[in-house]
């Protein structure tokens, strides 16, 4: 475990790129072998705006990485944060560090984006994808990438995680996000069992249903426990899930980079809410 954290303390940029590109490539191929849904769209054409937003996310995170490093170094030097309140075995220190960063940087950030109207309009770019697959994982407006970075920075400060754990968390977050967005199917029992620990493809697809209350559920990225503990877990049969957002139904506009960049600045429209039993 210590050697793993030492590696991530100074992980080369090339290795981080391999994790990102390798993950997308692996799940892209897997989507063709065990697809959850048949590919009724032009996969490469669909991927273009998603790859654009992947690039903007990389550029923003790279440009602000010095803040993560400075914050991680400061909390370590001052023994500040939740992880420094009690003496822990090193393995537990790492596991709790990753879990708490996942809670603040992913679950909490995601929950807030669904509750604050201006942030929801920014987050719509992610939800307006009509064909959710592994490339959707990084489909975030630059403003949302900034919001997510701020929450991750807050997590490092509150939790008190060193840079090795931060880099491990970010690497796991990238791969698990690609996994749970991927258009792949797992055996039903396997998916059900895994979903008590990790966010599975089906569990997250429920979140991409086009109407409430399912849109406001299953916020987790790595660990499934946060949704189950905090009452935001929901299930829905795969065949009933319709991707997209009911207030922005134009698939053509939702596949153009220019339209997506302007999407957060359109007037807020109240989403449809259907009783669970009607879906």
C-alpha positions as a Markdown table, in Angstrom:
| # | Residue | x | y | z |
|---|---|---|---|---|
| 1 | Unk | 0.0 | 0.0 | 0.0 |
| 2 | Unk | 2.8 | 2.4 | 0.9 |
| 3 | Unk | 4.6 | 1.8 | -2.5 |
| 4 | Unk | 1.3 | 2.4 | -4.3 |
| 5 | Unk | 0.9 | 5.8 | -2.6 |
| 6 | Unk | 4.6 | 6.6 | -3.3 |
| 7 | Unk | 3.9 | 5.9 | -7.0 |
| 8 | Unk | 0.9 | 8.2 | -7.1 |
| 9 | Unk | 2.8 | 11.0 | -5.2 |
| 10 | Unk | 4.8 | 11.5 | -8.4 |
| 11 | Unk | 2.8 | 9.8 | -11.1 |
| 12 | Unk | 4.1 | 11.0 | -14.5 |
| 13 | Unk | 1.7 | 12.9 | -16.7 |
| 14 | Unk | 2.1 | 10.2 | -19.3 |
| 15 | Unk | 0.8 | 7.6 | -16.9 |
| 16 | Unk | -2.2 | 9.7 | -16.1 |
| 17 | Unk | -2.9 | 10.1 | -19.8 |
| 18 | Unk | -2.6 | 6.3 | -20.2 |
| 19 | Unk | -5.2 | 5.8 | -17.5 |
| 20 | Unk | -7.6 | 8.2 | -19.1 |
| 21 | Unk | -7.2 | 7.0 | -22.7 |
| 22 | Unk | -6.7 | 3.4 | -21.8 |
| 23 | Unk | -10.0 | 3.4 | -19.8 |
| 24 | Unk | -12.0 | 5.0 | -22.6 |
| 25 | Unk | -10.5 | 2.6 | -25.1 |
| 26 | Unk | -11.1 | -0.5 | -23.0 |
| 27 | Unk | -14.8 | 0.3 | -22.3 |
| 28 | Unk | -15.3 | 1.5 | -25.9 |
| 29 | Unk | -14.3 | -2.0 | -27.1 |
| 30 | Unk | -16.3 | -3.7 | -24.3 |
| 31 | Unk | -19.4 | -1.7 | -25.4 |
| 32 | Unk | -19.2 | -3.5 | -28.7 |
| 33 | Unk | -18.9 | -6.9 | -27.1 |
| 34 | Unk | -21.5 | -6.8 | -24.3 |
| 35 | Unk | -23.7 | -3.7 | -25.0 |
| 36 | Unk | -26.5 | -2.7 | -22.7 |
| 37 | Unk | -28.3 | -1.2 | -25.7 |
| 38 | Unk | -27.7 | -1.8 | -29.4 |
| 39 | Unk | -25.8 | 1.0 | -31.0 |
| 40 | Unk | -28.5 | 3.0 | -32.8 |
| 41 | Unk | -26.3 | 6.0 | -33.3 |
| 42 | Unk | -23.1 | 7.0 | -35.0 |
| 43 | Unk | -20.6 | 6.3 | -32.2 |
| 44 | Unk | -17.7 | 8.4 | -33.4 |
| 45 | Unk | -20.0 | 11.3 | -34.3 |
| 46 | Unk | -21.6 | 11.1 | -30.9 |
| 47 | Unk | -18.2 | 11.1 | -29.2 |
| 48 | Unk | -16.9 | 14.4 | -30.8 |
| 49 | Unk | -18.6 | 16.8 | -28.4 |
| 50 | Unk | -17.8 | 14.5 | -25.5 |
| 51 | Unk | -14.1 | 14.4 | -26.4 |
| 52 | Unk | -14.1 | 18.2 | -26.7 |
| 53 | Unk | -15.4 | 18.5 | -23.2 |
| 54 | Unk | -12.9 | 15.9 | -22.0 |
| 55 | Unk | -10.1 | 18.1 | -23.4 |
| 56 | Unk | -11.4 | 21.2 | -21.7 |
| 57 | Unk | -11.6 | 19.3 | -18.4 |
| 58 | Unk | -8.0 | 18.1 | -18.8 |
| 59 | Unk | -6.8 | 21.6 | -19.6 |
| 60 | Unk | -8.6 | 23.2 | -16.6 |
| 61 | Unk | -7.5 | 20.5 | -14.2 |
| 62 | Unk | -3.9 | 20.7 | -15.4 |
| 63 | Unk | -3.9 | 24.5 | -15.1 |
| 64 | Unk | -5.2 | 24.4 | -11.5 |
| 65 | Unk | -3.2 | 21.3 | -10.4 |
| 66 | Unk | -0.8 | 23.5 | -8.4 |
| 67 | Unk | -3.6 | 24.4 | -6.0 |
| 68 | Unk | -4.3 | 20.8 | -5.2 |
| 69 | Unk | -0.6 | 20.2 | -4.6 |
| 70 | Unk | -0.2 | 23.3 | -2.5 |
| 71 | Unk | -3.3 | 22.4 | -0.4 |
| 72 | Unk | -2.3 | 18.7 | 0.0 |
| 73 | Unk | 1.2 | 19.8 | 1.1 |
| 74 | Unk | -0.2 | 22.4 | 3.6 |
| 75 | Unk | -2.6 | 19.9 | 5.3 |
| 76 | Unk | 0.3 | 17.4 | 5.6 |
| 77 | Unk | 2.7 | 20.0 | 7.0 |
| 78 | Unk | 0.1 | 21.2 | 9.5 |
| 79 | Unk | -1.5 | 17.8 | 10.3 |
| 80 | Unk | -4.8 | 19.4 | 9.4 |
| 81 | Unk | -8.0 | 17.6 | 8.5 |
| 82 | Unk | -10.2 | 14.6 | 9.6 |
| 83 | Unk | -7.6 | 12.0 | 8.9 |
| 84 | Unk | -5.2 | 13.6 | 11.4 |
| 85 | Unk | -7.7 | 13.5 | 14.3 |
| 86 | Unk | -6.9 | 9.9 | 15.3 |
| 87 | Unk | -4.1 | 7.4 | 14.7 |
| 88 | Unk | -5.0 | 5.0 | 11.9 |
| 89 | Unk | -3.4 | 1.9 | 10.3 |
| 90 | Unk | -1.9 | 3.1 | 6.9 |
| 91 | Unk | -4.3 | 1.0 | 4.8 |
| 92 | Unk | -7.3 | 2.4 | 6.6 |
| 93 | Unk | -5.9 | 5.9 | 6.3 |
| 94 | Unk | -5.7 | 5.4 | 2.5 |
| 95 | Unk | -9.2 | 3.8 | 2.2 |
| 96 | Unk | -10.9 | 6.5 | 4.3 |
| 97 | Unk | -9.0 | 9.2 | 2.4 |
| 98 | Unk | -10.3 | 7.9 | -1.0 |
| 99 | Unk | -13.8 | 7.4 | 0.3 |
| 100 | Unk | -14.1 | 10.8 | 1.9 |
| 101 | Unk | -12.7 | 12.5 | -1.2 |
| 102 | Unk | -15.3 | 10.6 | -3.2 |
| 103 | Unk | -18.0 | 11.8 | -0.9 |
| 104 | Unk | -17.1 | 15.5 | -1.0 |
| 105 | Unk | -15.6 | 15.7 | -4.5 |
| 106 | Unk | -18.2 | 13.6 | -6.3 |
| 107 | Unk | -21.3 | 12.7 | -4.3 |
| 108 | Unk | -21.7 | 16.1 | -2.5 |
| 109 | Unk | -20.7 | 18.1 | -5.6 |
| 110 | Unk | -23.2 | 16.2 | -7.7 |
| 111 | Unk | -26.0 | 16.6 | -5.1 |
| 112 | Unk | -25.4 | 20.3 | -4.9 |
| 113 | Unk | -25.5 | 20.7 | -8.7 |
| 114 | Unk | -28.9 | 19.2 | -8.7 |
| 115 | Unk | -30.2 | 21.4 | -5.9 |
| 116 | Unk | -28.8 | 24.9 | -7.0 |
| 117 | Unk | -30.6 | 26.1 | -10.1 |
| 118 | Unk | -27.6 | 27.9 | -11.8 |
| 119 | Unk | -25.4 | 24.9 | -11.1 |
| 120 | Unk | -28.1 | 22.6 | -12.5 |
| 121 | Unk | -28.1 | 24.6 | -15.7 |
| 122 | Unk | -24.4 | 24.0 | -16.0 |
| 123 | Unk | -24.7 | 20.3 | -15.2 |
| 124 | Unk | -27.4 | 19.9 | -17.9 |
| 125 | Unk | -24.6 | 19.6 | -20.5 |
| 126 | Unk | -23.8 | 16.2 | -18.9 |
| 127 | Unk | -27.4 | 15.1 | -18.7 |
| 128 | Unk | -28.4 | 16.2 | -22.2 |
| 129 | Unk | -26.6 | 13.3 | -23.8 |
| 130 | Unk | -29.2 | 11.1 | -25.6 |
| 131 | Unk | -26.8 | 8.1 | -25.9 |
| 132 | Unk | -25.0 | 7.5 | -22.6 |
| 133 | Unk | -21.8 | 5.6 | -23.1 |
| 134 | Unk | -18.2 | 5.7 | -21.8 |
| 135 | Unk | -17.4 | 9.0 | -23.5 |
| 136 | Unk | -20.3 | 10.6 | -21.6 |
| 137 | Unk | -18.2 | 10.3 | -18.4 |
| 138 | Unk | -16.2 | 13.4 | -19.1 |
| 139 | Unk | -18.9 | 15.4 | -20.9 |
| 140 | Unk | -18.8 | 18.4 | -18.5 |
| 141 | Unk | -19.1 | 22.1 | -19.3 |
| 142 | Unk | -15.9 | 24.0 | -18.4 |
| 143 | Unk | -17.9 | 25.7 | -15.7 |
| 144 | Unk | -18.9 | 22.4 | -14.2 |
| 145 | Unk | -15.3 | 21.2 | -14.3 |
| 146 | Unk | -14.4 | 24.3 | -12.3 |
| 147 | Unk | -17.2 | 23.5 | -9.8 |
| 148 | Unk | -16.0 | 19.9 | -9.4 |
| 149 | Unk | -12.4 | 21.1 | -8.9 |
| 150 | Unk | -13.5 | 23.4 | -6.1 |
| 151 | Unk | -15.3 | 20.6 | -4.3 |
| 152 | Unk | -12.2 | 18.3 | -4.7 |
| 153 | Unk | -10.0 | 21.1 | -3.3 |
| 154 | Unk | -12.5 | 21.4 | -0.4 |
| 155 | Unk | -12.3 | 17.7 | 0.1 |
| 156 | Unk | -8.5 | 17.7 | 0.3 |
| 157 | Unk | -8.6 | 20.6 | 2.8 |
| 158 | Unk | -11.3 | 19.1 | 5.0 |
| 159 | Unk | -10.1 | 15.5 | 4.9 |
| 160 | Unk | -6.4 | 16.3 | 5.1 |
| 161 | Unk | -5.2 | 14.0 | 2.3 |
| 162 | Unk | -1.6 | 14.0 | 1.0 |
| 163 | Unk | -1.1 | 14.3 | -2.8 |
| 164 | Unk | -0.5 | 10.5 | -3.2 |
| 165 | Unk | -4.0 | 9.8 | -2.0 |
| 166 | Unk | -5.4 | 12.7 | -4.1 |
| 167 | Unk | -3.8 | 11.3 | -7.3 |
| 168 | Unk | -5.0 | 7.8 | -6.4 |
| 169 | Unk | -8.6 | 9.1 | -5.9 |
| 170 | Unk | -8.6 | 11.0 | -9.2 |
| 171 | Unk | -7.3 | 8.0 | -11.1 |
| 172 | Unk | -10.0 | 5.8 | -9.6 |
| 173 | Unk | -12.6 | 8.4 | -10.2 |
| 174 | Unk | -11.8 | 8.7 | -13.9 |
| 175 | Unk | -11.8 | 4.9 | -14.5 |
| 176 | Unk | -15.0 | 4.3 | -12.4 |
| 177 | Unk | -16.8 | 7.1 | -14.1 |
| 178 | Unk | -15.9 | 5.6 | -17.5 |
| 179 | Unk | -17.1 | 2.2 | -16.2 |
| 180 | Unk | -20.5 | 3.3 | -14.8 |
| 181 | Unk | -21.3 | 5.4 | -17.9 |
| 182 | Unk | -20.3 | 2.7 | -20.3 |
| 183 | Unk | -23.0 | 1.1 | -22.5 |
| 184 | Unk | -22.2 | -2.3 | -21.1 |
| 185 | Unk | -24.3 | -4.9 | -19.4 |
| 186 | Unk | -23.3 | -7.1 | -16.4 |
| 187 | Unk | -25.2 | -10.2 | -15.3 |
| 188 | Unk | -28.2 | -9.0 | -13.3 |
| 189 | Unk | -27.1 | -10.7 | -10.0 |
| 190 | Unk | -23.5 | -9.5 | -10.4 |
| 191 | Unk | -24.7 | -5.9 | -11.0 |
| 192 | Unk | -27.0 | -6.1 | -8.0 |
| 193 | Unk | -24.2 | -7.4 | -5.7 |
| 194 | Unk | -21.6 | -5.0 | -7.0 |
| 195 | Unk | -24.0 | -2.0 | -6.5 |
| 196 | Unk | -23.7 | -2.4 | -2.8 |
| 197 | Unk | -20.0 | -1.4 | -3.0 |
| 198 | Unk | -19.4 | 0.3 | -6.3 |
| 199 | Unk | -21.5 | 2.4 | -8.7 |
| 200 | Unk | -22.4 | 0.0 | -11.5 |
| 201 | Unk | -23.4 | 0.8 | -15.1 |
| 202 | Unk | -27.1 | 0.1 | -14.4 |
| 203 | Unk | -27.2 | 2.0 | -11.1 |
| 204 | Unk | -25.8 | 5.1 | -12.8 |
| 205 | Unk | -28.0 | 4.8 | -15.9 |
| 206 | Unk | -31.0 | 5.3 | -13.6 |
| 207 | Unk | -29.6 | 8.7 | -12.8 |
| 208 | Unk | -29.6 | 9.6 | -16.5 |
| 209 | Unk | -33.4 | 8.9 | -16.9 |
| 210 | Unk | -34.9 | 12.0 | -18.5 |
| 211 | Unk | -37.4 | 12.9 | -15.7 |
| 212 | Unk | -37.6 | 13.2 | -12.0 |
| 213 | Unk | -37.5 | 11.7 | -9.5 |
| 214 | Unk | -34.9 | 9.4 | -11.0 |
| 215 | Unk | -32.7 | 12.2 | -12.3 |
| 216 | Unk | -32.3 | 13.2 | -8.6 |
| 217 | Unk | -31.0 | 9.9 | -7.5 |
| 218 | Unk | -27.8 | 7.7 | -7.6 |
| 219 | Unk | -25.3 | 10.6 | -7.4 |
| 220 | Unk | -22.3 | 8.4 | -6.5 |
| 221 | Unk | -19.3 | 8.0 | -8.7 |
| 222 | Unk | -17.0 | 5.4 | -7.1 |
| 223 | Unk | -18.7 | 4.1 | -3.9 |
| 224 | Unk | -22.4 | 3.2 | -3.9 |
| 225 | Unk | -22.7 | 3.5 | -0.1 |
| 226 | Unk | -23.4 | 7.2 | -0.1 |
| 227 | Unk | -26.6 | 6.9 | -2.0 |
| 228 | Unk | -27.8 | 4.0 | 0.1 |
| 229 | Unk | -26.9 | 5.6 | 3.4 |
| 230 | Unk | -28.3 | 9.0 | 2.5 |
| 231 | Unk | -31.6 | 7.8 | 0.9 |
| 232 | Unk | -30.8 | 8.9 | -2.7 |
| 233 | Unk | -30.7 | 5.4 | -4.2 |
| 234 | Unk | -33.4 | 4.4 | -6.7 |
| 235 | Unk | -33.8 | 1.5 | -9.1 |
| 236 | Unk | -35.6 | 1.3 | -12.4 |
| 237 | Unk | -35.8 | -1.4 | -15.0 |
| 238 | Unk | -33.3 | -0.8 | -17.8 |
| 239 | Unk | -35.9 | -1.0 | -20.5 |
| 240 | Unk | -37.8 | 2.0 | -19.0 |
| 241 | Unk | -34.8 | 4.3 | -18.9 |
| 242 | Unk | -34.9 | 7.1 | -21.4 |
| 243 | Unk | -31.7 | 9.2 | -21.7 |
| 244 | Unk | -31.6 | 13.0 | -21.8 |
| 245 | Unk | -33.4 | 15.8 | -20.1 |
| 246 | Unk | -37.1 | 16.5 | -20.7 |
| 247 | Unk | -36.6 | 20.3 | -20.7 |
| 248 | Unk | -33.9 | 20.2 | -23.5 |
| 249 | Unk | -35.2 | 17.4 | -25.8 |
| 250 | Unk | -33.6 | 18.5 | -29.1 |
| 251 | Unk | -31.0 | 15.8 | -29.8 |
| 252 | Unk | -29.4 | 17.8 | -32.7 |
| 253 | Unk | -28.7 | 20.8 | -30.5 |
| 254 | Unk | -27.5 | 18.6 | -27.7 |
| 255 | Unk | -24.9 | 17.1 | -29.9 |
| 256 | Unk | -23.3 | 20.4 | -31.1 |
| 257 | Unk | -20.4 | 21.9 | -29.1 |
| 258 | Unk | -21.6 | 25.5 | -29.7 |
| 259 | Unk | -25.1 | 24.9 | -28.4 |
| 260 | Unk | -23.8 | 23.0 | -25.4 |
| 261 | Unk | -21.4 | 25.8 | -24.4 |
| 262 | Unk | -24.4 | 28.2 | -24.4 |
| 263 | Unk | -26.8 | 25.8 | -22.7 |
| 264 | Unk | -26.1 | 26.9 | -19.1 |
| 265 | Unk | -27.1 | 30.5 | -20.0 |
| 266 | Unk | -30.6 | 29.7 | -21.2 |
| 267 | Unk | -33.7 | 30.4 | -19.0 |
| 268 | Unk | -34.3 | 27.8 | -16.3 |
| 269 | Unk | -37.2 | 25.5 | -17.1 |
| 270 | Unk | -38.9 | 23.5 | -14.4 |
| 271 | Unk | -38.5 | 19.8 | -15.0 |
| 272 | Unk | -41.3 | 17.3 | -15.1 |
| 273 | Unk | -41.9 | 15.2 | -12.0 |
| 274 | Unk | -43.7 | 11.9 | -12.4 |
| 275 | Unk | -44.8 | 9.6 | -9.5 |
| 276 | Unk | -42.6 | 6.6 | -9.3 |
| 277 | Unk | -45.5 | 4.2 | -9.9 |
| 278 | Unk | -46.3 | 5.8 | -13.3 |
| 279 | Unk | -42.8 | 5.0 | -14.7 |
